[in-house]
Amino acid sequence: MPFISKDWRSPGDSWVKTDEGWEKLKVLECVKRQRCISECSSASDTENENESSDNEAVPPHCHITLKCTREIAGFNGLGEAVRRLDFRSSVRDGRRFNYVCALLRLLVAGKGITSLPGGAQRLLLQMLEEVATYVSDSQQNINVLRGLVQQLRALLNHENQKCWGKPLGSQSLWAEHVQTIQRIQDIASQIEIKEPGPNIRPKLHDLPEECVREIILRISDYKDLEASASAWSLMAALISEQRVWRELSHYHFTKQQIELILEKMCLQDTKERHRSWQAIYHALRKTYGVPEQLQYKESLYFCRLCRCLFWPSAGHPCIVDQCPDFRQRVQEAGNSNDNESQPVPPAKFLQYFSL
């Protein structure tokens, strides 16, 4: 409190130069100060609440620096991008599960995780543990989890055999990672497929053939088709039908690609019913490969206008929404609306970071 002379007298008051008046003045000053502090704290709490509510409303997204210049200097952090894009919660989203697992496979393979900073290592292992818990709860995608566990086991064996050079981070942090990997392995080893109870009807074997065929037609991975054929004789008979492989071929490949393969196999003049679409599909797959964006129900997209990564189902706060005139300027520059965003495969996603 600033120094106030005892000779001070406020205009209009009736205080006198006494110790009692001085004490009264000090009490009023304390009251005013407490009132100001309470008003400032309430205002800051209100601002924090508004900021938190705004953050909750904003969908997960992450801005990316593509090129450093003298005007724009920055770098992309993998851990920060994983947090901003909410990868950990995306594990339990059936549309994003395969994409997140494909990204984890790339990171676990080779020196991916061990070359990352300690914080990013912890975050990615937490995601792997979340994958294991989700697979254990849902009893789905067990083969995906087993593949990740095998990679983690190989990673541990490789690190234990090294004489020189250890993963980034402290020894206590790596010991914590080893415990996390052990928990993931324990979860994977304890998963048991439970059959539905006897009172749950209908079961797969009770469904008519037409329903089973419709289920098969919705499988987009040829490996799942081959595994289904080995599980049940009826599914094997249905999977051998030409319609299944014909629709799978048209789903994964363009009409021009199919025509080129038919010409290469000398099947252009052959009638439809005499074509082996299973052989045609495998020829297409070996020639062109299965498009990566069709392997995931939802993948990350990159907005070329605001340099932002986002999930298409959630959207992102684009510069076009904040400045409507920006779209018109982009169109005047000769850029079409079709090129505003593009899919980002897992391998392309990792290229944005210095790994």
C-alpha positions in Angstrom: 0.0 0.0 0.0 1.5 3.4 -0.9 2.5 5.8 1.8 -0.4 8.1 2.9 0.3 11.0 5.2 -1.7 11.3 8.4 -2.4 14.9 7.5 -4.5 13.7 4.5 -8.1 14.8 4.5 -10.6 13.8 1.9 -12.8 16.6 0.6 -16.3 16.4 2.2 -15.4 14.0 5.0 -15.4 14.7 8.7 -12.2 12.9 9.6 -9.8 14.6 11.9 -6.1 14.2 12.3 -6.4 11.5 14.9 -5.1 7.9 15.2 -8.7 6.7 15.0 -9.2 8.4 11.6 -6.0 7.0 10.3 -7.0 3.4 11.3 -10.3 3.9 9.6 -8.6 5.0 6.4 -6.3 1.9 6.4 -9.3 -0.4 6.8 -11.1 1.2 3.8 -7.9 0.8 1.7 -7.7 -2.9 2.6 -11.4 -3.3 1.7 -10.9 -1.7 -1.7 -7.9 -3.8 -2.4 -9.7 -7.0 -1.6 -12.6 -6.0 -3.8 -10.3 -5.3 -6.7 -8.5 -8.7 -6.2 -11.9 -10.5 -6.1 -13.1 -8.7 -9.2 -9.9 -9.5 -11.2 -10.0 -13.2 -10.1 -13.7 -13.6 -11.1 -12.9 -11.9 -14.5 -10.0 -14.3 -15.1 -12.1 -17.3 -14.1 -14.8 -16.2 -16.6 -12.2 -15.8 -19.3 -10.7 -19.3 -18.5 -14.2 -20.8 -18.7 -14.9 -19.1 -22.0 -11.5 -20.3 -23.3 -12.2 -23.9 -22.2 -15.6 -23.9 -23.7 -14.2 -22.6 -27.0 -11.5 -25.3 -26.9 -14.1 -27.9 -26.4 -16.1 -26.7 -29.4 -13.1 -26.6 -31.7 -12.6 -29.9 -33.5 -9.1 -31.6 -33.3 -6.7 -30.2 -35.9 -3.1 -29.3 -36.2 -1.3 -26.6 -38.3 1.7 -27.8 -40.2 4.8 -25.8 -41.3 5.7 -27.1 -44.7 8.7 -24.8 -45.4 10.8 -22.5 -43.2 11.5 -19.1 -44.5 12.9 -15.9 -43.0 9.4 -14.8 -42.3 8.1 -18.1 -41.0 10.4 -20.2 -38.9 9.1 -23.2 -37.1 9.1 -27.0 -36.9 6.5 -29.7 -36.4 6.5 -31.8 -33.2 5.1 -35.3 -33.5 4.0 -35.4 -29.9 2.2 -32.1 -30.2 0.5 -33.2 -33.4 -0.7 -36.5 -31.8 -2.2 -34.5 -28.9 -3.9 -31.9 -31.1 -5.4 -34.5 -33.5 -6.6 -36.5 -30.5 -5.1 -39.8 -31.7 -5.6 -41.5 -28.3 -9.4 -41.1 -28.4 -9.4 -41.9 -32.1 -8.3 -45.5 -31.2 -11.9 -46.2 -30.0 -13.4 -44.8 -33.2 -14.1 -47.6 -35.6 -13.6 -45.3 -38.6 -10.1 -44.2 -37.5 -8.8 -47.4 -35.8 -7.1 -48.9 -38.8 -5.4 -45.6 -39.7 -4.0 -45.1 -36.2 -2.8 -48.7 -36.1 -1.1 -48.3 -39.5 0.7 -45.2 -38.1 1.8 -47.1 -35.0 3.2 -50.0 -37.1 5.4 -47.5 -39.0 6.6 -45.9 -35.7 7.3 -49.2 -34.0 9.1 -50.7 -37.0 12.9 -50.0 -37.1 14.1 -47.2 -34.8 10.9 -45.3 -34.8 10.0 -45.1 -31.1 13.5 -45.2 -29.8 14.6 -42.2 -31.8 11.7 -40.0 -30.5 11.9 -37.7 -27.5 10.9 -39.2 -24.2 7.5 -37.4 -24.0 6.6 -38.6 -27.5 7.7 -42.2 -26.6 5.4 -42.1 -23.5 2.5 -40.8 -25.6 2.8 -43.4 -28.3 3.1 -46.3 -25.8 -0.1 -45.0 -24.1 -1.8 -45.2 -27.5 -0.6 -48.7 -27.9 -1.9 -49.6 -24.5 -5.2 -48.0 -25.4 -5.3 -50.1 -28.6 -4.7 -53.3 -26.5 -7.5 -52.3 -24.1 -10.0 -51.5 -26.9 -9.2 -54.8 -28.8 -9.7 -56.7 -25.5 -13.0 -55.1 -24.8 -14.4 -55.3 -28.3 -12.8 -58.7 -29.2 -12.2 -57.3 -32.7 -9.0 -56.7 -34.8 -7.0 -59.2 -32.7 -4.7 -59.8 -35.6 -3.8 -56.1 -35.7 -2.9 -56.2 -32.0 -0.8 -59.4 -32.3 1.2 -57.8 -35.1 1.9 -54.7 -33.0 2.9 -56.9 -30.0 5.3 -58.9 -32.2 7.0 -55.6 -33.3 7.2 -54.4 -29.7 8.8 -57.7 -28.6 11.4 -57.5 -31.5 12.1 -53.9 -30.4 12.8 -54.9 -26.8 15.1 -57.8 -27.9 17.0 -55.5 -30.2 17.5 -52.8 -27.5 18.6 -55.4 -24.9 21.2 -56.8 -27.2 22.8 -53.4 -28.0 26.2 -52.6 -26.4 26.4 -49.0 -27.4 23.7 -46.3 -27.7 20.4 -46.3 -25.8 17.0 -44.9 -26.6 16.5 -41.1 -26.0 15.4 -40.2 -22.5 16.5 -41.3 -19.1 17.0 -44.9 -17.9 14.0 -44.6 -15.5 11.8 -43.4 -18.4 12.9 -46.4 -20.5 12.2 -48.7 -17.6 8.7 -47.3 -17.4 8.3 -48.0 -21.1 9.4 -51.6 -20.6 6.7 -52.0 -18.0 4.1 -50.5 -20.3 5.1 -52.9 -23.1 4.9 -55.8 -20.6 1.3 -54.7 -19.8 0.4 -54.6 -23.5 1.8 -58.1 -23.9 -0.2 -59.4 -20.9 -3.4 -57.9 -22.2 -2.8 -59.5 -25.7 -2.1 -62.9 -24.2 -5.2 -62.9 -22.0 -7.7 -62.2 -24.8 -10.2 -65.0 -25.3 -12.8 -65.0 -27.9 -16.1 -65.7 -26.2 -19.0 -67.2 -28.1 -22.4 -65.6 -27.7 -24.7 -67.2 -25.1 -27.1 -70.0 -26.1 -30.0 -67.6 -25.8 -28.7 -65.0 -28.2 -30.4 -65.5 -31.6 -29.8 -65.4 -34.5 -26.3 -66.6 -34.8 -24.2 -66.5 -38.0 -25.0 -70.1 -38.8 -28.7 -69.4 -38.5 -28.8 -66.6 -41.1 -30.1 -67.4 -44.6 -27.6 -67.6 -47.4 -28.7 -64.2 -48.9 -27.8 -62.4 -45.6 -24.4 -64.1 -45.4 -23.8 -63.1 -49.0 -24.6 -59.4 -48.2 -22.1 -59.6 -45.3 -19.4 -60.9 -47.6 -20.0 -58.2 -50.2 -19.2 -55.6 -47.6 -15.8 -56.9 -46.9 -13.2 -54.8 -48.6 -10.0 -56.7 -47.7 -9.2 -59.8 -49.7 -7.3 -61.3 -46.8 -10.5 -61.2 -44.7 -12.3 -62.9 -47.5 -9.7 -65.7 -47.7 -9.8 -66.1 -43.9 -13.6 -66.3 -43.9 -13.5 -68.9 -46.6 -11.4 -71.2 -44.4 -13.7 -70.7 -41.4 -17.0 -72.0 -42.8 -17.9 -74.1 -45.8 -20.9 -71.9 -46.7 -18.8 -68.8 -46.8 -16.2 -70.6 -48.9 -18.9 -71.4 -51.4 -20.1 -67.8 -51.5 -16.7 -66.3 -51.7 -15.9 -68.4 -54.7 -18.7 -66.6 -56.6 -17.5 -64.3 -59.3 -19.8 -61.5 -58.2 -17.8 -61.0 -55.0 -14.5 -60.6 -56.7 -16.0 -58.5 -59.5 -17.4 -55.9 -57.1 -14.2 -55.9 -55.1 -12.2 -55.2 -58.3 -14.5 -52.3 -59.3 -14.3 -50.9 -55.8 -10.5 -50.8 -55.6 -9.6 -50.1 -59.2 -10.7 -47.8 -62.0 -12.4 -48.8 -65.2 -9.3 -48.0 -67.2 -7.1 -50.2 -65.0 -9.5 -53.1 -65.3 -9.6 -52.8 -69.1 -5.8 -52.8 -69.3 -5.6 -55.9 -67.3 -8.3 -57.6 -69.3 -6.4 -56.7 -72.5 -3.2 -58.0 -71.0 -4.9 -61.3 -70.0 -6.6 -61.6 -73.4 -10.0 -61.6 -71.8 -11.6 -58.6 -73.6 -13.6 -60.8 -76.0 -14.4 -63.4 -73.3 -18.0 -63.4 -72.0 -18.6 -62.2 -68.5 -19.5 -65.5 -67.0 -16.3 -67.1 -68.3 -14.0 -64.6 -66.6 -12.2 -65.5 -63.4 -12.6 -62.3 -61.4 -10.6 -63.6 -58.6 -7.6 -64.0 -60.9 -8.3 -60.6 -62.4 -8.4 -59.0 -58.9 -5.1 -60.5 -57.9 -3.5 -59.4 -61.2 -4.8 -55.8 -60.6 -3.5 -55.9 -57.0 0.0 -57.0 -58.1 0.1 -54.5 -60.9 -1.3 -51.4 -59.3 -1.4 -52.2 -55.6 -4.5 -51.6 -53.4 -5.1 -47.8 -53.0 -4.0 -46.9 -49.5 -6.8 -44.5 -48.9 -9.4 -47.3 -49.5 -7.9 -49.4 -46.7 -9.1 -46.9 -44.1 -12.7 -45.9 -43.5 -11.4 -42.4 -42.5 -7.9 -40.9 -42.8 -6.4 -37.6 -42.1 -6.8 -34.8 -44.6 -4.6 -31.8 -45.3 -6.2 -28.4 -46.0 -4.0 -26.6 -48.5 -5.6 -23.2 -47.7 -4.8 -23.0 -44.0 -2.0 -25.7 -43.9 -3.9 -27.8 -41.4 -4.3 -31.5 -40.7 -7.8 -32.6 -39.6 -10.3 -35.5 -39.5 -13.0 -35.1 -42.3 -15.8 -36.3 -40.1 -15.0 -33.5 -37.5 -13.9 -30.7 -39.8 -11.6 -27.9 -38.9 -11.7 -24.1 -38.4 -10.6 -23.1 -42.0 -9.5 -19.6 -43.0 -12.2 -19.7 -45.6 -14.9 -19.7 -42.9 -13.3 -16.8 -41.1 -12.6 -14.7 -44.2 -15.2 -15.4 -47.0 -13.4 -13.2 -49.5 -10.4 -15.6 -49.3 -12.1 -18.3 -51.4 -12.9 -15.8 -54.1 -9.2 -14.7 -54.2 -8.2 -18.3 -54.4 -10.5 -18.9 -57.3 -9.3 -15.8 -59.1 -5.8 -17.2 -58.7 -6.8 -20.3 -60.7 -7.2 -22.9 -58.0 -10.3 -25.0 -58.0 -12.3 -26.1 -55.0 -11.5 -29.7 -55.7 -7.9 -29.3 -54.6 -8.5 -27.6 -51.3 -7.9 -30.8 -49.3 -6.2 -34.0 -49.9 -5.8 -37.3 -48.0 -2.7 -37.9 -46.0 -1.5 -41.6 -45.7 0.3 -42.6 -42.6 3.7 -42.6 -44.3 3.0 -39.1 -45.7 2.0 -38.0 -42.2 5.4 -39.0 -40.8 7.2 -37.0 -43.5 6.0 -33.8 -41.9 8.3 -34.5 -38.9 12.0 -34.9 -38.5 12.2 -38.5 -37.4 
